[in-house]
Amino acid sequence: MLNKMFVGIDGYIDGWCCCLIQDGIKIELHKTLENLYNKIGIINLTLIDMPIGLSSKNIERKIDFKLRTYLPKNKKSSVFSAPCRKAVLSSNYNSAKKVNQIITKKSISIQSWNISKKIKELDEFLSIPTSKVIIKESHPELCFINLNNNNPLIHSKKTKDGYLERLSILYRKEKNIESIVEKTLENYKKEKVKKDDILDAIALALTSKYWQNNGSRIISQTPKKDEMGIPFEIYY
């Protein structure tokens, strides 16, 4: 009998960076979530760094504000307020801002718009009635804090010090993390995946692996589900 597989997914510019934990750690890059799951099949628990559950006219996604309260001051800006469902269907940023303003009375940042295609892809993937995949929203910065015994991280993940800081945290769980990162960069030279994308995916997968043992922690809100019945939940 195969061991359970735990998965962490982080979006990168050309697709999805996926960390699989099952008898060791493996990194794969996939262009779409459909391709990813057609290959790996049904697994135990997937944590993904992407909003799940979107605002509509009558239901507001408030969980982004709640998530910020769990993060230290220097990490709060890593949480972007998610566009509403109609805004992610827009063809450009200005249109998305107008739609979001009409639906939610709030604008959206360019950072939120830049990930809107991936938000849309995930939202549509979760809406497939036959999908049995257990995908839950998570946040790498919060995962790293918990993997670091609830101690805030000091450096930005985009810096060399930030990379080494995160590497040392993951090293406590898996000793060959650095070689996994280097091997991934070597295997996918033509892709635009970055070191921090790989580390984030690993942190998400490790959080998935230890989630039940760590107390099955969930951030939730009221109302609990969006208009499509998708729960507003962040696992960490």
C-alpha positions as CSV (number, residue, x, y, z in Angstrom):
1,M,0.0,0.0,0.0
2,L,1.4,3.4,-1.0
3,N,2.0,6.0,1.6
4,K,-0.3,9.0,1.6
5,M,0.7,11.9,-0.7
6,F,0.8,15.4,0.6
7,V,0.9,18.3,-1.8
8,G,1.8,22.0,-1.7
9,I,1.2,24.2,-4.7
10,D,2.5,27.7,-5.4
11,G,1.7,29.7,-8.5
12,Y,4.6,31.0,-10.6
13,I,4.6,33.1,-13.7
14,D,4.2,30.2,-16.2
15,G,2.1,27.8,-14.2
16,W,2.1,25.9,-10.9
17,C,5.0,24.8,-8.8
18,C,4.0,21.6,-7.1
19,C,5.7,19.8,-4.1
20,L,4.8,16.2,-3.6
21,I,5.6,14.4,-0.4
22,Q,5.4,10.6,-0.6
23,D,8.5,8.6,0.4
24,G,10.6,11.8,0.0
25,I,10.1,15.2,-1.6
26,K,9.6,15.7,-5.3
27,I,9.0,19.0,-7.2
28,E,7.0,19.2,-10.5
29,L,6.0,22.1,-12.6
30,H,2.6,22.0,-14.4
31,K,1.0,24.5,-16.8
32,T,-2.5,23.8,-15.5
33,L,-4.1,22.3,-12.4
34,E,-6.0,19.9,-14.6
35,N,-2.7,18.6,-16.0
36,L,-1.3,18.3,-12.5
37,Y,-4.2,16.2,-11.2
38,N,-4.5,14.1,-14.3
39,K,-1.0,13.0,-13.5
40,I,-0.9,12.6,-9.7
41,G,-4.5,11.5,-9.2
42,I,-6.4,11.7,-5.9
43,I,-4.3,12.6,-3.0
44,N,-4.7,13.3,0.7
45,L,-4.6,17.1,1.3
46,T,-3.4,19.8,-1.0
47,L,-2.5,23.3,0.3
48,I,-2.4,26.0,-2.3
49,D,-1.2,29.7,-2.1
50,M,-4.2,31.1,-3.9
51,P,-7.6,32.5,-2.8
52,I,-10.4,30.0,-2.5
53,G,-13.9,31.4,-2.1
54,L,-14.7,34.7,-3.8
55,S,-16.9,37.7,-3.0
56,S,-20.2,38.4,-4.8
57,K,-22.8,41.1,-4.4
58,N,-24.4,39.6,-1.3
59,I,-21.5,37.6,0.2
60,E,-18.2,39.3,1.1
61,R,-14.8,37.5,1.4
62,K,-13.5,38.9,4.7
63,I,-10.9,36.2,5.4
64,D,-8.0,38.2,3.9
65,F,-8.4,40.8,6.7
66,K,-8.4,38.1,9.3
67,L,-5.3,36.4,7.9
68,R,-3.4,39.7,8.2
69,T,-4.0,39.6,12.0
70,Y,-2.1,36.3,12.2
71,L,1.0,37.8,10.5
72,P,3.7,40.2,11.9
73,K,3.7,43.8,10.8
74,N,6.4,43.2,8.1
75,K,4.5,40.3,6.5
76,K,0.9,41.8,6.4
77,S,1.6,43.2,2.9
78,S,2.1,39.7,1.6
79,V,-1.7,39.2,1.7
80,F,-3.6,40.7,-1.3
81,S,-7.3,41.2,-1.0
82,A,-8.8,38.8,-3.6
83,P,-10.9,40.2,-6.5
84,C,-14.6,39.2,-6.6
85,R,-15.6,36.4,-8.9
86,K,-16.9,38.8,-11.6
87,A,-13.7,40.8,-11.5
88,V,-11.5,37.8,-12.4
89,L,-13.5,37.5,-15.6
90,S,-12.4,41.0,-16.7
91,S,-10.2,41.4,-19.8
92,N,-7.9,44.1,-18.2
93,Y,-7.0,45.7,-14.9
94,N,-9.1,48.9,-15.3
95,S,-12.2,46.9,-16.1
96,A,-11.5,44.6,-13.1
97,K,-11.2,47.5,-10.8
98,K,-14.5,49.0,-12.0
99,V,-16.3,45.7,-11.6
100,N,-14.9,45.1,-8.2
101,Q,-15.9,48.6,-7.1
102,I,-19.5,48.0,-8.3
103,I,-19.8,44.6,-6.6
104,T,-17.8,45.1,-3.4
105,K,-17.4,48.9,-3.1
106,K,-13.6,48.4,-3.1
107,S,-10.9,48.5,-5.7
108,I,-8.2,45.8,-6.2
109,S,-4.4,46.1,-6.3
110,I,-2.3,45.4,-9.4
111,Q,-0.9,42.4,-7.4
112,S,-4.3,40.9,-7.1
113,W,-5.0,41.5,-10.8
114,N,-1.7,39.8,-11.7
115,I,-2.8,36.5,-10.1
116,S,-6.5,36.8,-11.3
117,K,-6.0,34.3,-14.1
118,K,-4.8,31.7,-11.6
119,I,-7.6,32.6,-9.2
120,K,-10.1,32.0,-12.1
121,E,-8.4,28.7,-13.0
122,L,-8.6,27.4,-9.5
123,D,-12.1,28.7,-8.9
124,E,-13.3,26.9,-12.1
125,F,-11.4,23.7,-11.2
126,L,-13.1,23.6,-7.8
127,S,-16.5,24.0,-9.4
128,I,-16.3,20.8,-11.4
129,P,-18.9,18.5,-9.8
130,T,-16.8,15.4,-10.3
131,S,-13.7,16.8,-8.6
132,K,-12.8,14.8,-5.5
133,V,-9.6,16.7,-4.9
134,I,-9.1,18.1,-1.4
135,I,-7.6,21.5,-2.1
136,K,-7.5,24.1,0.6
137,E,-6.2,27.7,0.7
138,S,-3.1,28.4,2.7
139,H,-0.4,31.0,3.0
140,P,3.4,30.3,2.9
141,E,4.4,33.1,5.2
142,L,2.0,31.8,7.9
143,C,3.2,28.2,7.3
144,F,6.9,29.3,7.7
145,I,6.1,31.0,11.0
146,N,4.5,27.8,12.3
147,L,7.3,25.7,11.0
148,N,9.6,28.1,12.8
149,N,7.9,27.3,16.2
150,N,5.6,30.4,15.9
151,N,8.6,32.8,15.6
152,P,8.3,35.6,12.9
153,L,10.7,35.5,10.1
154,I,13.1,38.4,9.8
155,H,14.0,38.7,6.1
156,S,12.1,39.0,2.8
157,K,11.9,35.8,0.8
158,K,13.2,37.7,-2.2
159,T,16.6,38.3,-0.6
160,K,19.6,36.0,-0.1
161,D,19.2,36.2,3.7
162,G,15.5,35.4,3.3
163,Y,16.3,32.3,1.2
164,L,18.8,31.1,3.7
165,E,16.4,31.8,6.6
166,R,13.7,29.7,5.0
167,L,16.1,27.0,4.0
168,S,17.2,26.6,7.6
169,I,13.6,26.3,8.8
170,L,12.8,23.6,6.2
171,Y,16.1,21.8,7.0
172,R,14.7,20.9,10.4
173,K,12.1,18.7,8.6
174,E,14.0,17.5,5.5
175,K,17.8,17.5,5.3
176,N,18.2,17.7,1.5
177,I,16.1,20.7,0.8
178,E,18.9,22.7,-0.8
179,S,19.8,20.0,-3.2
180,I,16.1,19.6,-4.1
181,V,15.9,23.3,-4.9
182,E,19.1,23.2,-7.0
183,K,18.0,20.1,-8.9
184,T,14.6,21.7,-9.7
185,L,16.2,24.8,-11.1
186,E,18.5,22.6,-13.2
187,N,15.7,20.4,-14.4
188,Y,13.5,23.4,-15.4
189,K,16.1,25.8,-16.8
190,K,13.7,27.2,-19.4
191,E,10.9,27.8,-16.9
192,K,10.6,31.1,-14.9
193,V,10.3,29.3,-11.5
194,K,12.2,31.0,-8.7
195,K,13.8,29.7,-5.5
196,D,11.2,31.2,-3.3
197,D,8.4,29.6,-5.4
198,I,10.0,26.2,-4.7
199,L,10.5,26.9,-1.0
200,D,6.9,28.1,-0.6
201,A,5.6,24.9,-2.3
202,I,7.7,22.8,0.1
203,A,6.5,24.7,3.1
204,L,2.9,24.2,2.0
205,A,3.4,20.5,1.5
206,L,5.1,20.0,4.9
207,T,2.2,22.0,6.5
208,S,-0.2,19.6,4.8
209,K,1.8,16.6,6.1
210,Y,1.8,17.7,9.7
211,W,-1.6,19.6,9.6
212,Q,-3.6,17.1,11.7
213,N,-0.7,16.5,14.2
214,N,-0.4,20.3,14.6
215,G,-4.0,20.7,15.6
216,S,-5.9,20.9,12.3
217,R,-5.7,24.7,12.3
218,I,-8.2,26.7,10.2
219,I,-8.9,30.4,9.8
220,S,-12.6,30.9,8.9
221,Q,-15.2,33.6,8.6
222,T,-18.9,34.4,8.6
223,P,-20.6,33.7,6.2
224,K,-18.7,30.4,5.9
225,K,-19.3,29.8,2.2
226,D,-19.4,31.9,-1.0
227,E,-22.3,32.0,-3.5
228,M,-21.0,28.8,-5.2
229,G,-20.9,26.9,-1.9
230,I,-17.1,27.0,-1.7
231,P,-15.9,27.4,1.9
232,F,-13.9,30.5,3.1
233,E,-11.1,28.6,4.9
234,I,-7.3,29.0,5.3
235,Y,-5.4,26.0,6.5
236,Y,-2.1,26.4,8.3
